[in-house]
Amino acid sequence: MTWLATYIEQLWAVSLELAPWLLLGCLVAGLLHVLIPEGAIRRQLGRPGFGGIFKAALAGVPMPLCSCGVIPAALGLRKEGASRGASVSFLVATPQTAVDSTFVSYSFMGAPFALFKLLSSFLTGLFAGTLAQRFGGPAETISAPVAQEQEPSSNGARYPSLGAKVRGVWMYGIEDLLYMIWGWVVLGVVVSAALTTFVPANFFADLPLASGFTGLLLALVISLPMYACSTASVPIAAGLVHAGLPAGAALVYLVAGPATNVATVGAIFRVFGGKVIAIYLGVIVASSLLFGYLFDFLVDMDAMRIHDHAHHDHAHGWAAVAAVCMALLFLRFAYRDIRMKWARWQMRNHAATNRMSLRVQGMTCNGCARKVQAALQAIPEVVRAEVQFDAKQAWVTGDKLDKAALLEAVRAAGYQAEGEA
């Protein structure tokens, strides 16, 4: 089998492991948005204090969301009003452990290891959330609820019917959150498959540096850039121990791996900024090494029950369906982005009288952007309108555009705008 065929096989293998959890995470975020009453998350996790951080870590430890699946769920919490510290605490604690991961860890590595991993993930979440709240940006206060796009209702409910609830889950979880991070997820899959293809499986087995603290560092280097599911990674971690790394290296891999892949880091940077990323990575690195060292110091390796299981097979039918659905969604998102970039290029090459750029304020999600776009395209003179939530801008092309009419359309949709060109 050529390297290209191997690489394609690894791309598919990583997608099988990632897709079900990623889509589940998006749907969990959508369910949180639809089912939890407005203001509830803000009341529980919105206060910028230790209580919200503690609750977020405690809720995240057993939740069955790994690496990329936790991103949309945590971003959903943040968008619903959770504090910066609580959101980061959830992001750190959740992907390292889950109920299924804990049982698999017990099966492969024994009870002391499984319990130590649970404790380390909880404490790491607390520490990261506390530092992010204190040093990750401007001091936060309890603010008024953010205006959200709502379904029409006669009784005041945000999603009054079952159909509206299902649509709300899809629009918020898939069309908004997944669309926001899809590019980083693709990058993470590509990088992870490349590492698996081109780095030999037993590369570190016979290295003199593979023992003691340097063995922990080697496990950290392996884990940092890779996509790693908290459950599927347990056999890999056990394999590292069988390959000659210290038992603590398995803990380092399982703490750092699920929380530090390219997709996760990119999404966190996009939402929280550079200070939080520095805190996030610093805490993950320091905590994984610390708890790995403590485990080797406190637990006798000879007493550990490490079983030589084969890697779990995730290529079930449901995983394949999820991977195909994920690929189709990403193709759709790519088409949407390409079309938007093409529209901008066309606008730059039209006469100045045929194009206009608006600065739009008040958008909180991609659903808001779609609402503004529909309002602009309803104007007869508008040939094309493209709205980007991240940039807070709308680009409009057409014949004899009336700036006042465009601004009024945006205001009628519930947002504020000002003309730029």
C-alpha positions in Angstrom: 0.0 0.0 0.0 1.5 3.4 -1.0 1.8 6.3 1.4 -1.0 8.1 -0.3 -3.4 5.2 0.2 -2.3 4.9 3.8 -2.9 8.6 4.3 -6.4 8.4 2.8 -7.1 5.4 5.0 -6.0 7.4 8.1 -8.1 10.4 7.0 -11.1 8.1 7.0 -10.2 6.5 10.3 -9.8 9.8 12.1 -13.1 11.0 10.6 -14.9 7.9 11.9 -13.7 8.6 15.4 -14.4 12.3 15.2 -17.6 12.7 13.3 -20.1 11.1 15.7 -18.8 13.1 18.7 -18.5 16.3 16.8 -22.1 16.1 15.5 -23.3 15.0 18.9 -21.6 18.0 20.5 -23.3 20.3 18.0 -26.7 18.8 18.7 -26.1 18.9 22.5 -25.3 22.7 22.1 -28.5 23.0 20.0 -30.5 21.2 22.7 -29.1 23.4 25.4 -30.1 26.5 23.4 -33.6 25.2 22.8 -34.5 23.5 26.0 -32.8 25.5 28.7 -34.9 28.6 29.6 -33.4 31.9 28.7 -31.2 33.2 31.5 -30.8 29.9 33.2 -27.2 29.3 32.1 -26.4 32.9 32.9 -27.8 32.5 36.4 -25.8 29.3 37.0 -22.6 29.9 35.2 -22.6 33.6 34.4 -21.3 35.0 37.6 -17.6 35.6 37.2 -16.7 33.7 40.4 -15.5 30.3 41.6 -19.0 28.9 41.9 -19.7 28.9 38.2 -16.2 27.5 37.4 -16.7 24.7 39.9 -20.2 23.8 38.5 -18.8 23.8 34.9 -15.9 21.5 35.7 -18.2 19.2 37.7 -20.7 19.0 34.8 -18.0 18.5 32.2 -16.2 15.5 33.8 -18.9 12.9 33.1 -20.2 14.3 29.9 -19.6 12.0 26.9 -18.1 14.6 24.6 -14.5 14.4 23.4 -12.1 16.7 21.8 -14.0 18.4 18.9 -17.4 17.5 20.3 -16.9 19.8 23.3 -16.1 22.8 21.2 -19.6 23.6 20.0 -21.1 22.6 23.4 -18.8 25.0 25.2 -19.2 27.8 22.7 -22.9 27.3 23.1 -22.6 27.8 26.8 -20.6 30.9 26.3 -23.1 32.4 23.8 -25.9 31.6 26.3 -24.2 33.7 29.0 -21.7 31.5 30.8 -18.7 33.4 32.2 -15.3 33.2 30.5 -13.9 31.1 33.4 -16.8 28.7 33.4 -16.6 28.2 29.7 -12.9 27.5 29.8 -13.3 25.2 32.8 -15.9 23.2 30.8 -13.6 23.1 27.8 -10.7 21.7 29.8 -12.5 19.2 32.0 -14.9 17.7 29.5 -12.8 16.1 26.7 -10.4 14.4 29.1 -13.0 12.1 30.7 -16.5 10.7 30.2 -18.4 7.8 31.6 -17.4 5.5 28.8 -13.8 6.7 28.8 -13.6 6.0 32.6 -14.8 2.4 32.2 -12.3 1.8 29.3 -9.5 3.3 31.3 -10.4 0.9 34.2 -10.4 -2.0 31.7 -7.0 -1.2 30.3 -5.1 0.6 33.1 -6.8 -0.4 36.3 -8.9 1.5 38.9 -6.1 3.7 40.3 -5.4 5.1 36.9 -9.1 5.7 36.0 -9.7 7.5 39.3 -6.5 9.5 39.0 -7.6 10.6 35.5 -11.0 11.8 36.8 -9.4 13.8 39.6 -6.8 15.3 37.3 -9.3 16.5 34.7 -11.5 18.1 37.4 -8.7 19.9 39.1 -7.2 21.0 35.7 -10.6 22.5 34.7 -10.8 24.4 38.0 -7.3 25.8 37.6 -7.7 26.8 34.0 -11.1 28.4 34.5 -9.9 30.4 37.5 -6.8 31.7 35.7 -8.9 32.5 32.5 -11.4 34.4 34.5 -8.8 36.4 36.4 -6.2 37.0 33.6 -7.9 36.1 30.3 -9.4 39.5 29.6 -11.3 42.4 31.0 -13.2 41.9 34.2 -16.7 40.5 33.4 -19.9 41.6 35.0 -23.4 40.1 35.0 -25.0 41.6 32.0 -28.5 41.8 30.6 -29.6 38.8 28.5 -28.2 38.9 24.9 -30.9 39.3 22.3 -31.3 36.0 20.4 -33.1 35.3 17.2 -36.5 34.0 18.3 -39.2 32.0 16.6 -42.5 33.8 16.4 -44.9 32.8 19.2 -48.2 33.8 20.6 -47.4 32.7 24.1 -44.0 34.2 24.3 -42.1 30.9 24.2 -38.8 31.0 22.2 -39.6 27.7 20.4 -43.4 27.0 20.8 -43.8 23.9 18.7 -41.9 20.6 18.2 -41.0 21.5 14.7 -39.7 24.9 15.8 -37.6 23.1 18.5 -36.1 20.7 16.0 -35.3 23.6 13.6 -33.8 25.5 16.4 -31.5 22.6 17.4 -30.3 22.3 13.7 -29.9 26.0 13.1 -28.1 26.8 16.3 -26.0 23.6 16.5 -25.1 22.9 12.9 -25.7 26.1 10.8 -24.2 28.4 13.5 -21.7 26.6 15.7 -20.4 23.9 13.4 -20.1 26.4 10.6 -18.0 28.6 12.8 -15.3 25.9 13.4 -15.5 23.6 10.4 -12.2 24.9 8.9 -10.3 24.2 12.1 -11.8 20.7 12.3 -10.6 19.9 8.8 -7.1 21.1 9.6 -7.1 19.0 12.7 -8.1 15.8 10.7 -5.4 16.5 8.1 -2.6 17.0 10.6 -3.6 14.0 12.7 -3.8 11.7 9.7 -0.3 12.9 8.6 1.2 12.3 11.9 -0.3 8.8 12.1 0.9 8.0 8.5 4.4 9.3 8.6 5.5 8.7 12.2 6.3 5.0 12.8 4.3 3.3 15.5 7.3 2.2 17.6 9.5 5.2 17.0 10.1 6.0 20.6 10.2 2.5 22.0 14.0 2.0 22.2 15.0 5.6 22.8 17.1 6.2 26.0 15.1 9.3 26.8 11.9 7.3 27.0 12.1 6.8 30.7 11.4 9.0 33.7 10.4 12.6 33.2 11.7 12.8 29.7 9.3 10.0 28.8 6.5 12.2 30.0 7.8 15.0 27.8 7.8 12.6 24.8 4.2 11.7 25.5 3.3 15.4 25.7 5.0 16.1 22.3 3.1 13.2 20.7 -0.3 14.3 22.2 -0.3 18.1 21.7 -1.1 18.5 18.0 -3.2 15.3 17.5 -6.9 14.7 17.5 -7.5 12.3 20.4 -10.8 10.9 21.5 -10.8 10.4 25.3 -12.1 6.8 24.9 -10.4 5.7 21.7 -7.1 7.1 23.0 -6.9 4.7 26.0 -5.6 1.7 24.0 -3.0 4.1 22.4 -2.0 5.2 25.9 -1.6 1.6 27.1 0.4 0.9 24.0 2.8 3.8 24.9 3.4 2.1 28.3 4.0 -1.3 26.6 6.4 0.5 24.3 8.6 1.5 27.2 7.3 4.9 28.3 6.4 5.3 32.1 2.9 4.7 33.2 2.5 8.5 33.8 3.1 9.0 30.1 -0.3 7.4 29.5 -1.9 10.0 31.8 0.0 12.8 30.1 -1.3 11.6 26.7 -4.9 11.3 27.9 -4.9 14.7 29.7 -3.2 16.7 26.9 -4.3 14.8 23.8 -8.1 15.3 23.9 -7.8 19.0 24.9 -5.0 20.4 22.6 -5.6 19.3 19.0 -5.5 21.9 16.2 -9.2 22.2 15.9 -9.8 22.9 19.6 -6.9 25.4 19.9 -8.1 27.3 16.8 -11.7 27.5 17.9 -10.7 28.7 21.4 -8.4 31.4 19.9 -11.2 32.6 17.6 -13.7 33.0 20.4 -11.6 33.9 23.5 -8.4 35.4 22.1 -4.7 35.0 22.7 -4.6 35.5 26.5 -7.0 32.6 27.1 -5.2 30.4 24.6 -1.9 31.0 26.5 -3.5 30.2 29.8 -5.3 27.1 28.3 -2.2 25.6 26.8 0.0 26.5 29.8 -2.4 24.8 32.3 -2.8 21.7 30.1 0.9 21.3 29.7 1.8 21.9 33.3 -1.0 19.9 34.7 -0.5 16.9 32.5 3.2 16.7 33.4 2.5 17.3 37.1 -0.2 14.6 37.4 1.8 12.2 35.2 4.8 12.6 37.5 2.6 12.3 40.7 1.0 9.1 39.3 4.4 7.5 38.7 5.5 8.6 42.2 2.4 7.4 44.1 1.3 4.3 42.2 3.4 1.2 41.8 3.6 0.3 38.1 3.8 -3.4 38.8 0.5 -3.2 40.5 -1.3 -1.7 37.5 -3.6 -3.9 35.4 -2.5 -2.9 31.9 -4.1 -5.1 29.3 -2.8 -5.5 25.7 -6.1 -4.8 23.9 -6.3 -4.0 20.3 -7.5 -0.6 19.3 -11.2 -0.4 19.4 -12.9 -0.6 16.1 -15.0 2.6 15.5 -15.9 1.7 11.9 -19.5 0.9 12.8 -22.3 1.8 10.4 -23.4 4.8 12.5 -19.9 6.2 12.6 -19.6 5.9 8.8 -22.9 7.6 8.3 -21.8 10.4 10.7 -18.5 10.8 8.8 -20.3 11.0 5.4 -22.8 13.6 6.9 -19.9 15.6 8.3 -18.1 15.6 5.0 -21.2 16.7 3.1 -21.8 19.5 5.6 -18.2 20.7 5.3 -18.5 20.7 1.5 -21.6 22.8 1.8 -19.9 25.2 4.2 -16.9 25.4 1.8 -19.2 26.2 -1.0 -20.9 28.9 1.1 -17.5 30.5 1.9 -16.3 30.3 -1.7 -19.5 31.9 -2.9 -19.1 34.7 -0.3 -15.4 35.3 -1.3 -16.5 35.3 -5.0 -19.2 37.9 -4.3 -16.6 40.1 -2.6 -14.3 39.8 -5.5 -17.1 40.7 -7.9 -18.0 43.7 -5.8 -14.4 45.0 -5.7 -14.4 44.8 -9.5 -17.7 46.6 -10.1 -18.1 50.3 -10.4 -18.3 52.2 -7.1 -22.0 53.1 -7.8 -22.9 49.4 -7.9 -21.6 48.3 -4.6 -21.9 49.3 -1.0 -20.5 48.0 2.3 -22.4 48.3 5.6 -21.2 47.9 9.1 -23.9 45.9 11.0 -24.1 45.9 14.8 -26.1 43.6 17.1 -25.6 40.3 15.3 -24.9 37.5 17.8 -24.8 34.4 15.5 -24.9 33.3 11.9 -28.7 33.1 12.1 -28.7 36.9 12.6 -26.5 37.2 9.5 -28.9 35.2 7.5 -31.8 37.4 8.7 -30.0 40.6 7.7 -29.1 39.1 4.3 -32.7 38.2 3.6 -33.8 41.7 4.5 -31.3 43.2 2.1 -32.1 40.9 -0.7 -35.7 41.7 -0.5 -34.9 45.2 -1.8 -35.7 45.3 -5.6 -32.5 47.1 -6.5 -30.2 44.6 -4.7 -28.7 42.0 -7.0 -26.7 40.2 -4.3 -26.1 40.6 -0.6 -23.6 38.8 1.5 -23.4 39.2 5.3 -20.6 37.9 7.5 -21.3 37.6 11.2 -17.6 37.5 12.3 -16.7 40.7 10.4 -20.0 42.4 11.4 -20.3 43.5 7.8 -22.7 43.3 4.8 -21.6 43.6 1.2 -24.4 44.6 -1.3 -24.3 44.9 -5.1 -27.1 46.2 -7.3 -28.3 49.0 -9.6 -28.8 52.5 -8.2 -28.5 51.4 -4.6 -30.2 53.6 -2.1 -28.1 53.8 1.1 -31.0 55.0 3.2 -33.2 52.1 2.0 -30.4 49.6 2.9 -30.0 51.0 6.4 -33.7 51.0 6.9 -34.0 47.4 5.9 -31.3 46.4 8.4 -33.0 48.4 11.1 -36.4 46.8 10.3 -34.7 43.4 10.7 -33.7 44.4 14.3 -30.1 45.5 13.9 -28.1 48.7 13.5 -26.1 49.6 10.5 -24.0 52.4 9.0 -22.7 52.8 5.5 -19.0 52.5 4.7 -18.8 52.8 1.0 
